[in-house]
Amino acid sequence: GCGAAESDLTPHVQTHIPMSTFQSGWNASSPQAVERRAFMLERIAQCRALEQRTAQQSAKAAERFAKRHQLLPRERVALLLDRGAPWLPLASLAGYLRDDPDPAKSVPGGGLIAGIGFIEGTRCMVVASDSGIDAGAIQPGGLDKMLRVQEMALAERLPFIHLVESAGADLMRYRVEGFVIGGSLFRNLARLSAAGIPVITVQHGSGTAGGAYMPGLSDIVIMVEGRSRAFLAGPPLLKAATGEVATEEELGGALMHTTVSGLGEYLARDDREALGIARRVVAELGWALSVERSANPAQRPTPNAEPPWPADELLGLMPAHHREPVDMREVAVRLVDGGALLEFKAGYGSATVCAQGRIGGHAIGIITNNGPIDNAGANKATHFIQWMCQLGHPIVYLQNTTGYMVGKDVEQAGMIKHGSKMIQAVTNATVPQITIQCGASFGAGNYGMCGRGFAPRFLFSWPGATTAVMGGEQAAGTMRIVTEAALKRKGIEPDAAKMQKQFDAVVAMFERQQDAFTTSGLLLDDGVIDPRDTRAVLGFCLDTLAEGAARTMRPMQFGVARM
């Protein structure tokens, strides 16, 4: 990580307080808190504006959809889901700046609406083609988003409900690697079905070429009369390739597939009826009750009390820049039931905070940072991870770290081996892990605190989070030292103006990439969340994990074969 001295970043640790309680000393109305709150609210507004831009772009197709007697993609999702039930959107900024490098023009989302919600009381993964934009063609970041939500559905044992209306890949932006890696999407549908997880597709419109395998690899397919299309080659390609002339209905219409080919099980008159059938199919799974019946009553969450501070105070805790210290226990107590934390080894390796608590009644461990991770902190975290695995408690990582400590003393004391132990423990933990990137996530600290590369079951970012191998100024300073030394070896005196230009360019490159919206656009998280929603999001994720663990699966050798 960056070589910051621990004393610069670690707030004074309170001593002589009861081990079981952390006394919050945060003044939410201080000038510092007010300034930080204004920064966070501005970032939240920017995030919401990006999401709104995508919804508005899709809604421009309203007139065209109405003429075809179709519902817009967001209307379909709303009708499918139980009214008033929780909905956790996923990767809403996918593809940000990848479709257009101009922040004022980029339309994020990857051409897909995705999230976890309830259908007839059953928790499901729902994915819908955003067909109001480019006829539902997969947008930059869309394939990554689809693969991620499929992986989540498999891990959390969630029925996979897919609302399809897609023009497929945009041939004007064809990339061979997208075609090849895109095969994973179909492989995952087969894996879901074989694992005993229902795959249900509502074919609202076209599914051409590879898109035709989406219904083909589903357990249940619902088609819409006059609208659904599924064929390996549409009329233009068929004519170009073979000379044969056929209509869309003959090749792959809804009526043909539900009466002749057998690709579809149900034929609906319109979108609304198709979604009603999908709800009925999910109700008949019997999954809403099966968890309740099979779950051990002793493992059900106990009633929980809200933290004694308003969630709004979370807005004022994180600074705009990672150089300012934060006591992350102030964040943790505002997330756990009743604000009650049991801190683990409070007096040892105090820059690395480990504590037990409950969220929504679920017993959890929390690991967070009050500065760089030193030797004692790495050992403590390793011990704590193993303790949580022994208890079977999920671990929540609240990232705010500038990385592992550097310097002669810590190196001689074994920083590499102690940091490696912690990374071993994170990698091989036998309990679910959830990561929230609250602030800084630099260097190997990103790894040791269960970053994306370590496959946490869920990972969300706060709008002000920053992720990089090191800080931009440290990177630029390193490059300046290396460049000047190389020039001097050749007998050339470094040009101060050129050196400064290089320094500024490196800083700009790092800062451009470390922004939370940019990293979310690259699918390096599962979405950017409002800090005030963190407790609700964690509770939802913990419920999802508990339900999946309690569900009895009936895996098969193969996915359901279409007959």
N, C-alpha and C positions, 0 to 999 in steps of 0.2 A: 504494500500500500504506500501512501505518501509518508515521507519521513517526518511526521509531526511529532514534536515532543509530547509525551503523555500529559505533562503538567499544563500544557496549553489547552488541552481539550477536556480534561476530567474535572467536573465540578467537585467542590469540597464534599466529601462523603460524611454524612451525619453519623456520629457515634453515640453510644449510650441511649439508643432507642430500643424498645422491645423488639426482639427478633421477628416476631410474627406480624408486626404492623409497620407500614411505611406512612409516615405523617406527611401529607402533602403541604408544601410550603409555597406553592405557586400562587402568585397574585395575578389573576386573570385581567385585572384592570390597570396593571402597570403600563407605562409608556412602551416598554419593550414588547409586552404581550399585544398591545393595541396595534403596534407596527407590524408584528408578525401575522396577526389576524388579517390585516388589510392585504398583505402579500398573498396569504393563502386564499382569501376570498376572490382575489383577482385571478389567481390560477384556476380555481374551480369554475369561475365564469368563462374563462377561455376554453376549458375542457367541455363544458356544457354547450358553448357556442359551436364547437367543432361537431359534436354529436347532432346538434340541431341543424347544422348545415346539410348533413347527410339526409336527415329526415325530410327536410324541405326540398332537397334535390329529388328525392324519391316521390314526394307528393306532387311534383310538377306533372307526373303522369296520370293524375287523378281523372282528368277528362277522358283520356284514352282508355283507361280501365273501365270507367263508367259506361262507355259506349259498348264495351265487350261484356258488360254485366259481370265484371270482376271486382274483387276487393283488392285494395292496396296491400302490400306485404305486411305493414304494421297492423292493419285492420285484421288480417288473417291471424296473426300471432295473438292479438288481443281477444279475438273470438274463441280461439283454441284453448286459452288458459282460463283457469278458474278466476272469476271476478273477485278482486280484493285480496287474492292470495299473494304471498311474496314472489318476486321475480328478480333474479340476479343476472343482469346483462353481462356478457363476456366479450372481451376484446373489441370494444366499440371504436377504439382508435386504430384498429388494424389497418396497415397500409398507409398511415398518415405520412405524407411527404414522399411516398413511393410512387403514387400515381402522378403527382405534380410537385416538384420541389418548392413551389411557392406556397408558403403557409396560408396565404390569403385565398388560394384556389384549391388546395388539396381537399378531397372528399374522402374521409376515412371510413372504415367499416369492412373493406375487402369484398363488398357486394353481398354480404351475408348479415342477417340478424341472428344472434345466437344468445342463449342464456339457459339458466335452470329455473324451471317454474313448475306449477302444479296443474295437472289435468285430471279432473274427477278425483281429486285428493291424492293423486299419485305424482311423486316428484319425478320429473322427466328432463332430459336434455332436448331442447327445441332449437332447430336450425331452420331458417327460412331464406330462400333466395330473395335478395332485395331487387326484385324485377322492375321496380320503378326507375332504376338506374341502368342504362345500357342493356335493357331487356334481360337483366339478371346475369349478364356475363361475369365470370369470375374476375375480380379486380385485383391489383397488386396487394399481396398480403392475405388474399382470400383462401388460397390453398393452405397456407400455414395455419390460419384460423380454423379451417375445417378439420385439419389433422389434429389440432390441439383439442378441440371439443369432442372429437371422437375418442381420443385418448382418455379424456376426463370421464366420458360416459362409460368406458370400459372399466376404468379404475373404481368409479363410484357406483357401478351397477345401475345405471340410469337408463330406462327405456329411451331409445333414440328416435325422435319424431322429426321428420324432415319434410318441409313444405317446399316442393321443387317447382321452379319455373325459371329455367336458365337457358340462355343462348350458348352456354358452354364457355370454352376459352375464347378470348378475343384474338382472332387470327392476325390482326394487325399488330398485336403485341406478343406474338408467339415466341416462346423460349423453349428450346428442346428440353432443358432441365425441368421445366414446369410440367411438360407432358410425361416425362419418365417418372419423376417423383410423385406426380398425380396418381399413379397406380396405387400408392399407399392408401388413398381415400377408399378405393374399392376393396382392397385387402382388409381394411379396418371394418367395413360393413360385414364382411364374412366372419371376421373374428368376433364382432359383437354378437352376431346370431349364434355362432358356435358356443359362445360363453353362456348362452341362455338369456341374453339381453334382447328384448323385442326391438326390431327395427321396423318402423311404420312410416310409409311414405304417402303423402298426399301430392299427387301430380297435378299441379294447377295449370301447367302450360307445357312447354317443350322440354324434352330431354333427348338431345341428339348425340350421336357417336358415343363417347365415354359416358355422357350424361344418361344414356339409356340403361347403363348398368346400375344406376342408382335404384330404380324400381326393380330391376332384375335381381339385385342382391338384398332386397328387402323381404321381410317375413310377410308383411301385409301391404297391399297397394290399393289406394283409393284414387279413382280417376274421375275427371270432370267432363261430362259429355260436351263435345264440340270444342273443347279447349285443350285437353291433355293430348300430348304427342310424345311418342317414344319410338325412335328408330335409329339403327346404326348408321344409316345413310339417308339423309333427307332427299327430296326430289331433285334439287340442283346437283348434289354430289352423285346421286344414283345415275342421273343422265350423263354427267361428265365421265363417270367411271365405266358404265356398262352400256349406255345408250337406252336403257329401259326408262319408260315414262310411267309414272304412277302418282296418284294424288296422296296428299298427306294423310288423309283418313284411311286409305287402303294400306299405306305403309305402316302407320302407327297410331291411328286414332283411338280414342277411349272406347268406343263401341266395339271396334275390332278386337282390342286387347282384352276386353271383359267377356267377349262371346266367342272369339275364334282362337287367339294365341294363348289365352289364359294368363297373361302377364298381370292383369288386374283382378282383384277380388270384388271390389265394390264400385258401382257406377253412380255418380252423383249428378244432379241436374245443374248445380252451380257451386261456387266456392263455399258458400254458407252451409249447404247441405253436406259437402265433403268434410268440412271441419266438424260438423255434428256427428258424422259417422266416425271420424277419428277419435272424438271424445268417447263415443260408445265402445270402440275397440279397446281403448286404454282402460275404461271402467271394467271391461270383461277380463282384463288381465288378472284382476284380483290382487294386485300388488299393493293397493292402498291399505288393505287389512293385513296382508301377510307379515309385514314388519312388526306390527303391533302384537300379533299373535306369537311370533317366534322370538321377539326380543325378551331377554331376561329382565324381569321387573327390577331387579337389583341394579341393572345397568342404566335404567332410564334416568334422565336428568332430574335432579332435585329442584324444587321451586327456587327461583332465583330473584335476588333483589337488584335493582338498578344501582349503578355507582352513585355516591352521594354528591357528585358534581355534574353540572350540565354538560352534555356532549359538546356544546358550543366552545367550551374551554380548550378543546383539542386544536382548534384553529390557531390559537395564539402561542402554542408551544414550540413549533418548529421554525427555526430562522430561515431567512431567504438564502443565507450562505452557510455552508457546513463548518466554517471556521468558528462560529459561535457555539459554545457548549450548551448541551441540553441534558437535564437529568431525566433519562428515559423512563424512570420509575413513575414520573408524573403522567406519562402517557399510559403506562401499563395499568395504574390504579383506576384510570378513567375508562378502562375497557372491561375490567373483571367485575363479577357479581359482588355487589355491596362494597366495591372498592377495596376488597380484602386480598392482600398478597402475603404469601409466606416466603420470605426471601431466603435463599439457599447460600450458605457461606458468605454472608454479607460483608464480613471483614477481610476476605481473602480475594485477591484479584478483582478489586472492587470496580474497575472500569468495565468489567463484563458482568452484567446483571443476570442472575438466574432466579426465578421465583415460581411458586406454584399458586394457582388460583382456579377460579371457575368462570366459564362464560356460558350463559344460557343453561346453567346447571351441569355442564360438561367439565370434568376435571382436566386441567391442562397444565403444561409447563410453559414458561415464557423465558426466552433468551433475548437480551437486548444489550445495547452498548452505551456506556458513558465515556467513550474514548477509544483509542486503539486497543486491539486485543494483545495483551502481554502474555508472558509465559504462564503466570499464575491464572490469568483469565482463560487461556486455552485449556489448561488442565481442569479447571473448575467446570467449564462448559462440557468437556468430555465426560467427566464424572456425572454431571447433571443429566446429560442425554442418556447415559446408561441407566441412571436411576429412573427416568421417565419410561424407558423401555421395559424395565423390570415391573413398573406399576401399570403399564399399558395406557399411559396418558399421552394424547397427541401433544406435539410441541409447536408453539407459535413463536416465530422469530420476528422481532421488531427491529428492522435494520436501521442503524445510524452509525456507521463505522467508517473511519478513514483507513482501515486495514489493520494488518498485524504490525506490531512494533518493530522498528529497525534500529540499528546502532550496534557498536562493538559489544557492550555489556549483554544485551539481550541475545545477540548471536551466540556469544560464548556460553550463555546459560541454556542454549538449546532451542531457540525460537522455532527453527525449521521443524525439528522433531515434535515439539509440543503442538505447533500449528497443524502438523500432519496428523497427529492423533485426533485432533478435533475434527478435521476433514474426514478421517476414517469413520468417526462416530456418526457424523451427519449423513455420510453416504450409506452406512449400513444400519441406520436406526430402524427398528422393527415397528415403530408407531408412525401414524400419519404426521406429516409436517406441513405447516402453513406458513407462508412468509408474507409480511407486509413491509414494503420498502417505504419507511417513513421519511428518511432524510438521506444522508450520505451512504453510498454503497461502493467503496473503493477497493481496488486491488484484490488480494486474496481474501479480504474481509467479505467480499461478495460470495465467495465460495464457502468459507467457514460458517457464514450465516445463512446457508441454504438458499443461494441464488438460483436462477433458472437452470443452470447447468446441473444442479443437484436434484432436479425433479421434485420440488415440493408439490403436494397434491393441489394446492391453490396458491397463487402468488398475485398480490395486488399492490399497486403503488399509490402513494399520496401524490398530489399534483406538484409538490415541490421537490420530490425525490431526484437525486442525481446519481448516475451510475457510470463509472469509468475505471480503467485499469489504474489510473492515478489522477490527481488534479491536473488541469491544463497547465498551470504555472510550473508545477513540478516537472511535467513532461517537457515543457519548453526550456526550462532551466537545465535539465539533463542534456537535451539536444545541443544547447548552446555550449556547454562544457565539452562535450564530445567533438563538436564541429571545430571549436577554437583549438583544441588539442591536436586535431588532425591537420589543421592549417599550419600550426606552429611547427609540427614535425616536417612539413614540406618547406619551412622557411618563409611562409607567407604570414603577414600581419593581418589579423581579422579586421574586416571593415565593420565598424560599429553600427552604421546605418543598416547594412545588410543583415547583421546579427539580430538587430531589433526587429527587422521585418520578418525574419524567420521565427523569432520568438512569438510575435503577435499572430502569425499564421498558425503556429502549432496550438496556441491557446484557443484561437477561434475554432479550429478543427475539433478539439476536445469538447469545448463548451457546446458546440452544435449537436454533438452526438450524445452528450450525457443527460440531456433534458428528458423528463419523464414522458412527455408526449411523443418524442422521437423514439425512445426505447419501446414504448407501448405500441407504436406503429410497426415496429419490427417483431412484435409478438414476444418480447422479452418479459412480459407479464400477462396476466389474464384480464387486465383492465385497470384504469385509473379511477380511484374512488374518493369521495368526499370524506375527509377524516372523521366527520360527525357520524358517518354511516359505518365506521369500522367495527364497532361492537355488533351491530346487526348483521353485517357481512360475515364476521367470524362465527357468530351464532348459527347462521344459515349453513355455512360450510361444515361446522361441527355436527349439526343435525344430519347433513347429507352423508358425512363419513359414517356416523353411527347407524343410520338406516341401511347404508350399503353393506356394512359389516354384519348386520343382523339378518340380512336377506339370504334365504336359501336359494342357491342357483341350481339350475339343471342343465349343466353343459352337455353338448353333444359333440360327436366326432367332427361333424361338418355343420356349417350354417344350414338353415332351413332351405331346402332346394325347391324352386318353383316348379309346380306340377302342371 
